[in-house]
């Protein structure tokens, strides 16, 4: 996976560079730097990417040869349900500014990050890359989902009209250090880690919303970062690629909660509140395309990845996003 790629000088600008995936990219790049690659990780304080003039100023300053586009307006389920128009407009604006500046500044390659929420609500499993536009997404977050879907449409249009090498990746459920641990607005694993930490401090049971039966594919942010770098250096298609563990590595929320408790050395009770909604039972994605390209890629064992994530949160409790 480390071989190949161009020896030409690359200046890679990462939008959304201080979030979960951006921090993981930074960690992987710092561990094995390449002399021909210069990485620039942008924070929101570097400029408003939903404003074309501000975005052009960033491109003018850094003159990237390559872009990894992670920046987005994001939020949990309830925020998505309440502000569908805001999620649609803001993300359309961000994506249009970033991709058009990539075109204007003759960026050689742009890799954008999509989400499995873009897939049709009513579908067959496993989901694969050919099914993105086969029906409407789930109604709960259609604003965000449509904006993300349109990146794929934009990529094809920029390629067909201008020959631009713009592509995208679709990760499954990402977790790892530097996540968002806000109890109201986080994804399942960081939410469980924060809840478990507080339950341990207070000597209370760990209360998990739902029955614990839904199944999910989780990918460790550091594994995702390694794959993202491979896509940037090697993947030549415009069509998106799903970055995920295999179907056989789906785990239940119940098992994840118990693994988090074990990693936290939590010895109290774990209680599942079945009066709370479970969400979709499964959203199984196929990683067959990825495995055709990288049959020998080794994902981090989920127990080890959860242990590293829990240890990071405990060590950075005071400064973690929450």
C-alpha positions in Angstrom: 0.0 0.0 0.0 3.0 2.3 0.6 4.4 1.9 -2.9 3.7 3.8 -6.1 2.4 7.3 -6.3 4.0 10.3 -7.9 7.4 11.5 -6.9 6.4 15.1 -8.0 6.2 17.7 -5.3 2.7 17.7 -3.7 1.1 20.3 -1.6 -2.0 18.8 0.0 -4.6 21.0 1.6 -7.0 19.3 4.0 -10.3 21.2 4.6 -11.8 20.3 8.0 -8.3 19.4 9.0 -8.9 19.6 12.8 -11.8 17.1 13.1 -11.8 13.4 13.7 -10.6 12.3 10.3 -8.3 15.3 9.8 -6.5 14.6 13.0 -6.1 11.0 12.1 -4.6 12.0 8.7 -2.2 14.3 10.5 -1.1 11.4 12.9 -0.5 9.0 10.0 1.4 11.5 7.9 3.6 12.6 10.8 4.4 8.9 11.5 5.6 8.2 7.9 6.2 11.5 6.1 7.3 11.6 2.4 9.8 14.2 1.3 7.8 15.2 -1.7 4.6 15.8 0.2 3.7 19.0 2.2 0.4 18.8 4.1 -1.6 21.8 5.2 -4.4 21.1 7.7 -7.0 23.9 7.7 -9.2 24.8 10.7 -12.5 26.8 10.5 -10.6 29.8 11.7 -8.6 29.8 8.4 -11.6 31.1 6.5 -15.2 30.5 5.7 -15.4 27.8 3.0 -19.0 28.6 2.2 -17.9 32.0 0.9 -16.2 32.0 -2.5 -14.0 35.0 -1.9 -12.7 33.5 1.4 -12.1 30.1 -0.3 -10.3 31.7 -3.2 -8.1 33.6 -0.7 -7.2 30.2 1.0 -6.3 28.6 -2.4 -4.3 31.7 -3.4 -2.3 31.5 -0.1 -1.5 27.8 -0.2 -1.7 27.0 -4.0 -2.5 23.3 -3.4 -1.7 20.6 -6.0 -4.0 18.2 -4.2 -7.0 18.7 -1.9 -8.6 16.4 0.7 -12.1 17.8 1.3 -13.4 16.9 4.8 -15.1 20.2 5.8 -18.9 20.1 6.3 -21.6 21.3 8.5 -22.4 18.2 10.6 -24.6 17.3 13.5 -26.4 14.4 15.1 -29.8 13.0 14.2 -32.0 15.6 16.0 -30.0 18.6 14.7 -30.3 17.2 11.2 -34.1 16.7 11.6 -34.6 20.3 12.8 -32.3 22.2 10.4 -32.7 20.4 7.0 -32.5 23.5 4.9 -29.4 24.8 6.8 -27.6 21.5 6.3 -28.6 21.5 2.6 -27.6 25.1 1.9 -24.4 25.3 3.9 -23.0 22.1 2.6 -24.0 22.9 -1.0 -22.1 26.3 -0.6 -19.0 24.7 1.0 -18.8 22.0 -1.7 -19.3 24.4 -4.6 -16.7 26.8 -3.3 -14.1 24.1 -2.6 -14.6 22.1 -5.9 -14.8 25.2 -8.1 -11.6 26.6 -6.5 -10.0 23.2 -7.2 -10.9 23.7 -10.8 -9.8 27.3 -11.0 -6.5 26.6 -9.3 -5.8 23.5 -11.5 -5.7 21.1 -8.5 -4.5 17.7 -9.8 -6.8 15.7 -7.6 -9.5 16.3 -5.0 -10.8 13.6 -2.7 -14.0 14.4 -0.9 -15.6 12.6 2.1 -19.2 11.4 1.7 -21.3 9.4 4.2 -23.3 6.2 4.2 -26.4 8.4 4.9 -26.4 9.3 1.2 -27.7 5.8 0.3 -31.4 5.2 -0.5 -33.5 4.6 2.6 -35.3 1.7 0.9 -32.6 -0.6 -0.5 -31.2 -4.1 -0.6 -28.1 -5.1 1.4 -25.2 -5.0 1.2 -25.1 -1.5 -0.2 -22.4 -0.8 -2.8 -21.1 2.2 -4.8 -23.4 1.7 -7.7 -26.5 2.4 -5.6 -25.9 5.9 -4.4 -28.6 7.5 -6.6 -31.2 4.7 -6.6 -33.8 6.4 -4.5 -34.3 9.1 -1.9 -32.2 9.1 1.3 -33.8 8.7 4.7 -36.2 11.6 5.4 -34.5 12.4 8.8 -31.4 14.0 7.2 -32.3 14.5 3.5 -30.8 18.0 3.5 -27.3 16.8 4.5 -27.6 13.6 2.4 -28.6 15.4 -0.8 -25.8 17.9 -0.4 -23.3 15.1 0.0 -24.7 13.1 -2.9 -24.3 16.1 -5.1 -20.5 16.0 -4.6 -20.6 12.8 -6.7 -22.6 14.5 -9.3 -20.2 17.5 -9.3 -17.2 15.2 -9.6 -18.6 13.6 -12.7 -19.5 16.9 -14.2 -16.1 18.5 -13.6 -14.5 15.3 -15.1 -16.7 15.2 -18.2 -16.6 19.0 -18.9 -13.1 19.8 -17.8 -11.2 16.5 -17.2 -10.8 17.2 -13.5 -9.6 14.3 -11.3 -12.1 14.8 -8.5 -13.3 11.7 -6.6 -14.9 10.7 -3.3 -14.8 8.1 -0.5 -17.7 6.8 1.5 -16.6 5.7 5.0 -18.9 3.7 7.3 -19.1 4.7 11.0 -15.8 6.4 12.0 -14.5 6.6 15.5 -11.2 7.4 17.2 -9.2 10.1 19.1 -10.4 13.7 18.7 -14.0 12.7 18.1 -17.0 14.8 19.2 -18.1 13.6 22.6 -21.1 15.9 23.2 -23.8 13.8 24.8 -26.6 15.5 22.9 -25.0 15.5 19.5 -22.3 12.8 19.2 -22.2 9.5 17.2 -22.7 6.2 19.1 -19.1 5.3 20.1 -17.9 8.7 21.4 -21.3 9.1 23.2 -20.9 5.7 24.9 -17.3 6.5 25.8 -18.3 9.8 27.5 -21.4 8.2 29.2 -19.2 5.3 30.5 -16.6 7.7 31.8 -19.3 9.7 33.8 -21.0 6.5 35.0 -17.7 5.3 36.3 -16.9 8.6 38.1 -20.3 8.7 39.7 -20.6 5.0 40.5 -23.8 4.7 38.5 -25.0 2.2 35.8 -24.1 2.8 32.2 -27.4 3.6 30.5 -27.5 2.8 26.7 -30.4 4.1 24.6 -32.2 1.4 22.7 -32.2 -2.4 22.8 -28.5 -2.7 21.6 -29.5 -5.0 18.8 -28.8 -2.8 15.7 -25.7 -3.8 13.7 -23.0 -1.3 12.5 -19.7 -1.4 10.7 -17.2 0.7 12.5 -13.9 1.9 11.1 -11.1 3.2 13.2 -10.1 6.8 12.2 -6.4 5.8 11.8 -7.3 2.9 9.5 -9.5 5.3 7.5 -6.7 7.8 7.3 -4.3 5.2 5.8 -7.0 4.3 3.2 -7.6 8.0 2.5 -3.9 8.5 1.7 -4.0 5.5 -0.6 -7.0 7.0 -2.4 -5.2 10.3 -2.8 -2.0 8.7 -4.1 -3.2 5.7 -6.1 -7.0 5.5 -6.8 -7.8 6.7 -10.3 -11.6 6.4 -10.6 -14.0 9.3 -10.5 -16.7 7.0 -9.0 -16.7 6.8 -5.2 -15.3 4.0 -3.2 -16.6 2.6 0.1 -14.0 2.5 2.9 -15.1 0.0 5.5 -14.5 -3.2 7.3 -16.2 -6.2 5.8 -19.8 -7.3 6.3 -18.5 -10.1 8.6 -17.2 -7.4 10.9 -20.6 -5.8 11.7 -21.1 -5.6 15.5 -24.1 -4.9 17.6 -24.5 -1.7 19.6 -24.8 -4.0 22.7 -21.3 -5.6 22.0 -19.8 -2.2 21.4 -21.2 -0.9 24.7 -19.7 -3.9 26.5 -16.4 -3.4 24.8 -16.3 0.3 25.8 -17.1 -0.7 29.4 -14.3 -3.3 29.4 -11.8 -0.8 27.9 -12.8 1.8 30.6 -12.4 -0.9 33.3 -16.1 -0.1 34.2 -17.4 -2.7 36.6 -20.9 -1.4 37.1 -24.2 -2.5 35.4 -24.9 -1.9 31.7 -28.6 -1.2 31.2 -30.3 -1.0 27.8 -33.3 1.4 27.7 -35.7 -0.2 25.2 -38.1 2.7 25.4 -35.6 4.7 23.3 -35.5 4.4 19.5 -33.0 2.0 17.9 -32.8 3.7 14.5 -32.2 1.6 11.5 -31.4 -2.1 12.3 -28.6 -2.3 9.8 -26.9 -0.3 7.0 -24.5 -3.0 5.8 -22.1 -1.7 3.2 -20.0 -3.9 0.8 -16.2 -3.3 0.9 -15.7 -5.7 -2.1 -14.4 -2.9 -4.4 -11.8 -1.8 -1.8 -10.7 -5.4 -1.3 -10.2 -5.9 -5.0 -7.7 -3.0 -4.9 -6.2 -3.8 -1.4 -6.8 -7.5 -0.6 -4.1 -7.5 2.1 -5.2 -4.4 4.0 -5.3 -5.1 7.7 -7.9 -3.3 9.8 -7.2 -2.6 13.5 -9.0 -5.1 15.8 -12.1 -3.2 17.1 -11.3 -4.0 20.8 -7.8 -2.6 20.4 -9.1 0.5 18.5 -11.7 1.1 21.2 -9.1 0.7 24.0 -6.9 3.3 22.2 -9.9 5.6 21.8 -11.0 5.3 25.4 -7.4 5.8 26.7 -7.2 9.0 24.5 -10.5 10.4 25.9 -9.5 9.7 29.5 -6.1 11.3 29.0 -7.6 14.4 27.2 -10.9 14.7 29.1 -10.5 18.3 30.0 -9.8 19.4 26.4 -11.9 16.9 24.4 -14.8 18.3 22.3 -17.9 17.8 24.5 
